[in-house]
């Protein structure tokens, strides 16, 4: 479950593009109907007739059911990874929820003041046409890892949103020196305008 600070709101959610899951599901669908097609082609090409009734036919049907069950499990695992892999961009930070396997999830956060650079990479005609790209958020700290999402949807829009939040956070937290008429300085106070007494 996602825990946010009091008053913190999610500005944008970043997910992998729907085409990534669609392509995987399409190939699983082909794999599901391929064995019966190959069996019919084999029956047509082989001159002798294979027995399809009795124990041999039941064994073949059982093997095919196991194959379909395996494909369904692979589809479910891929759907879980697709749905639960997400970046939550808030006013303060990026929360990276990475579903590594069915029962293994890793959640990392990075505050905007730690962001050094954002790299967007779009490769190929299809990725350009569908607006699919890889996003890497590089951090200024040596100990923290970079955030990376492969095949993200609308990567350039994500980069603009993150930079807008980064700039807003840096301007909001910039200290201001309050001075009086004589020019004597007081302690720095948070804000974004210089005031005079």
Secondary structure as UniProt FT lines:
FT   TURN            6..7
FT   STRAND          10..14
FT   HELIX           18..45
FT   HELIX           54..84
FT   STRAND          86..90
FT   STRAND          93..101
FT   TURN            102..103
FT   STRAND          104..111
FT   HELIX           112..114
FT   STRAND          115..121
FT   HELIX           125..130
FT   STRAND          132..139
FT   STRAND          147..153
FT   HELIX           155..172
FT   STRAND          175..179
FT   TURN            181..182
FT   STRAND          185..190
//
